[in-house]
């Protein structure tokens, strides 16, 4: 038996998935594997937990509830804003992605245009998978 993944392991994975019952939007099943350290929380908790104990060559099909994925959908993170207060507000379309810089830590945060009226735009700061069960395939292809 080979070495098993544990917290702190640096792993190389292939994966494919998205929100259960929806079109697959996240596909890295071919090409260069993703290199990530288990415990860095760069992956949803449910994926990290599923990788723990795996050996190189193993693969799994995962169903991850929202609380182990991208969390619950938070209605307060989706608000209406007047278009005139937003750069290029009158040219926005549903599906456009805007970026907001958090003044506290300087991180850029994506926001999604979800609805429009003549003078207002609804901008949602929730992750697109928030509140959704995830359906993912993962394969452990290497470890450092």
C-alpha positions in Angstrom: 0.0 0.0 0.0 1.1 3.5 -0.8 1.2 6.7 1.2 -2.3 8.0 2.2 -3.4 11.7 2.0 -3.6 13.5 5.3 -3.9 17.1 6.4 -0.8 18.9 5.2 -0.3 16.6 2.2 0.4 18.3 -1.1 -1.7 16.5 -3.7 -2.2 16.6 -7.5 -5.8 16.0 -8.5 -7.9 15.8 -11.6 -11.6 16.7 -11.1 -14.9 17.5 -12.8 -18.2 18.6 -11.5 -20.5 21.4 -10.4 -23.9 21.9 -8.9 -25.9 18.6 -8.8 -28.3 18.4 -11.8 -26.8 21.3 -13.6 -24.3 21.6 -16.4 -20.7 20.8 -15.5 -18.9 24.1 -15.1 -15.7 23.0 -13.3 -13.7 20.6 -15.5 -10.0 19.9 -14.9 -10.3 16.2 -15.8 -7.5 16.4 -18.4 -4.3 18.2 -18.8 -2.2 19.6 -15.9 -3.5 18.4 -12.5 -4.3 20.9 -9.8 -1.6 21.0 -7.0 -3.0 21.9 -3.6 -2.2 21.4 0.0 -4.9 19.6 2.1 -5.9 22.0 4.9 -5.3 25.2 3.0 -9.0 25.5 2.4 -8.5 26.3 -1.3 -11.0 23.5 -2.1 -14.4 23.1 -0.6 -14.2 21.2 2.8 -16.2 18.3 1.4 -13.6 17.7 -1.3 -10.7 18.0 1.1 -12.3 15.6 3.5 -12.9 13.1 0.7 -9.3 13.2 -0.4 -8.0 12.4 3.1 -7.1 8.7 3.3 -6.9 8.2 -0.5 -3.9 6.8 -2.3 -2.4 7.8 -5.6 -4.5 6.3 -8.4 -7.7 6.3 -6.5 -10.8 8.1 -7.7 -14.1 8.9 -6.1 -17.5 10.3 -7.1 -18.6 12.8 -4.4 -22.0 14.3 -3.4 -21.2 17.3 -1.2 -24.0 19.1 0.7 -23.9 23.0 0.8 -22.5 23.1 4.3 -19.4 21.3 3.1 -19.3 23.1 -0.2 -19.8 26.8 -0.7 -22.2 27.3 2.2 -25.8 28.4 2.4 -27.1 31.1 0.0 -27.3 34.4 1.9 -30.0 36.7 0.5 -28.4 39.8 2.1 -25.4 39.3 -0.2 -27.6 40.0 -3.3 -28.7 43.7 -3.5 -30.1 46.2 -5.9 -27.9 49.1 -6.9 -28.6 52.2 -9.2 -26.9 51.7 -12.5 -25.5 55.3 -12.4 -23.4 54.4 -9.4 -21.6 51.6 -11.2 -18.9 52.0 -13.8 -20.5 51.0 -17.1 -23.8 50.3 -15.2 -26.0 50.9 -18.3 -24.1 48.4 -20.4 -24.2 45.5 -17.9 -26.0 42.2 -18.9 -27.3 39.3 -16.7 -24.3 36.9 -16.2 -21.6 39.6 -16.2 -19.0 39.4 -13.5 -17.9 42.4 -11.6 -15.0 42.6 -9.1 -15.1 44.5 -5.8 -12.0 45.1 -3.8 -12.5 44.5 -0.1 -11.3 47.7 1.7 -10.4 45.7 4.8 -8.0 43.2 3.3 -7.5 44.2 -0.4 -8.9 40.9 -1.8 -10.7 41.1 -5.1 -14.1 39.5 -4.8 -16.3 38.5 -7.7 -20.0 39.6 -7.9 -22.5 38.4 -10.4 -25.2 40.5 -12.3 -28.4 38.5 -11.8 -31.2 40.9 -12.7 -31.7 44.3 -14.4 -34.3 47.0 -14.7 -34.0 50.2 -16.7 -32.2 52.0 -13.9 -31.1 49.3 -11.4 -28.9 46.2 -11.3 -29.0 43.3 -8.8 -25.5 42.2 -7.9 -25.0 39.0 -6.0 -21.8 38.4 -4.0 -22.7 34.7 -3.2 -20.6 32.0 -4.9 -22.6 30.6 -7.8 -22.7 27.2 -6.0 -23.8 28.6 -2.7 -26.8 26.7 -1.3 -26.4 23.9 -3.8 -25.3 20.3 -3.5 -22.2 19.6 -5.5 -21.6 16.6 -7.6 -17.8 16.0 -8.3 -15.5 13.3 -9.6 -11.9 13.5 -8.2 -8.8 11.4 -9.0 -5.6 11.6 -7.0 -2.8 11.4 -9.5 0.2 12.4 -7.4 1.6 13.5 -4.1 4.7 15.6 -3.3 
